[in-house]
Amino acid sequence: MSKIQNNSRRFHIIIDAFNCDIPPLSDKDKIKNIICKIASLCDMTIAHGPVAIDGIPENPGVTGFAIIDFSHISIHTFTKERELCIDIFSCKKFDYQKVKSYIKKEFSLLNENIKYLEVKYQH
């Protein structure tokens, strides 16, 4: 059994932010750099990515993601609504307070809904 299969916990941080500044929400390079920094703060290696693509004209913004050695990081921005959604999921514990502080600083967040979940499983 692998270390991951033997681990009975999963860690998840979800950030939904509103009334965000538009410039960072539409900057693909910034989104990719933020994903790289989040992976570093989590002490994880990026296995694929980061990838950032523009949204469709009806729903403008940027979607960025990376596959990390213990799961994923995704960022969705919506410039018309000035919203930001970030999801970090991992089988390896990480310092979510450090990640949360970094994200709040990078996006100048004032109004955000942040959830941290530690899910425990029985084998």
C-alpha positions in Angstrom: 0.0 0.0 0.0 1.4 3.4 -0.9 1.8 6.3 1.5 -1.2 8.0 -0.1 -3.4 4.9 0.2 -2.3 4.6 3.8 -3.1 8.3 4.5 -6.7 8.6 5.8 -6.9 12.4 5.5 -7.4 14.8 2.6 -6.9 18.6 2.8 -8.9 21.2 0.8 -9.0 25.0 0.7 -11.7 26.8 -1.2 -11.7 30.5 -1.7 -14.6 32.5 -3.3 -13.9 36.2 -3.5 -16.1 39.0 -4.8 -15.6 42.6 -5.8 -12.0 41.9 -6.8 -9.7 44.2 -8.7 -10.0 43.4 -12.4 -6.3 43.6 -13.6 -5.0 40.5 -11.8 -8.2 38.6 -12.8 -7.4 39.0 -16.5 -3.6 38.4 -16.4 -2.8 34.9 -17.5 0.9 35.2 -16.6 0.1 36.4 -13.1 -2.3 33.5 -12.6 0.4 31.0 -13.7 2.9 32.7 -11.3 0.5 32.6 -8.4 -0.1 28.9 -9.1 3.6 28.2 -9.0 4.0 30.2 -5.7 1.1 28.3 -4.2 2.7 25.0 -5.1 5.9 26.2 -3.5 4.1 27.3 -0.3 2.5 23.9 -0.1 6.0 22.3 -0.6 4.7 20.4 -3.6 6.0 19.8 -7.1 4.1 20.7 -10.2 3.7 17.6 -12.4 1.9 19.4 -15.2 1.3 23.1 -15.9 0.6 25.6 -14.9 -1.8 26.2 -17.7 -3.9 29.4 -18.1 -6.5 30.1 -20.7 -8.9 32.9 -21.4 -12.6 32.4 -20.8 -15.2 32.8 -23.5 -16.5 36.2 -24.5 -19.8 35.6 -22.7 -18.0 34.7 -19.5 -14.6 36.6 -19.6 -11.8 35.8 -17.2 -9.0 33.3 -16.9 -8.9 29.6 -15.8 -5.6 28.4 -14.5 -4.6 25.0 -13.1 -1.7 22.7 -12.3 -1.5 19.1 -11.4 0.7 18.8 -8.3 2.4 15.8 -7.0 -0.3 15.3 -4.4 -3.4 16.6 -6.4 -4.3 20.0 -7.9 -4.5 23.8 -7.8 -7.2 25.6 -9.8 -8.0 29.2 -10.2 -11.1 30.6 -12.0 -11.6 34.3 -12.5 -14.6 36.2 -13.8 -13.8 39.7 -14.8 -17.4 40.8 -15.6 -18.6 39.8 -12.1 -15.2 40.6 -10.5 -15.1 37.2 -8.9 -12.3 34.7 -8.0 -12.6 31.0 -7.2 -9.6 29.0 -6.0 -9.5 25.4 -5.1 -6.5 23.5 -3.7 -6.8 19.9 -2.9 -4.1 17.6 -1.5 -3.5 14.3 0.0 -0.5 15.9 1.8 -1.0 18.4 4.6 0.0 22.0 3.8 0.1 25.3 5.7 -3.3 26.6 4.6 -2.8 29.8 6.7 0.3 30.7 4.7 -1.5 30.0 1.4 -4.5 32.0 2.5 -2.4 35.0 3.5 -0.5 34.9 0.2 -3.7 34.7 -1.9 -5.3 37.6 0.0 -2.2 39.7 -0.6 -1.8 38.9 -4.3 -5.4 39.6 -5.1 -6.0 42.4 -2.5 -9.0 40.5 -1.2 -11.4 42.3 1.1 -14.6 40.2 0.8 -13.8 36.5 0.6 -15.4 33.3 1.7 -12.6 30.9 2.7 -13.2 27.3 3.7 -10.6 24.8 4.9 -11.6 21.2 5.1 -9.7 18.3 6.6 -11.5 15.2 5.6 -10.7 12.0 7.6 -11.5 8.5 6.2 -11.8 5.2 7.9 -10.0 2.3 6.2 
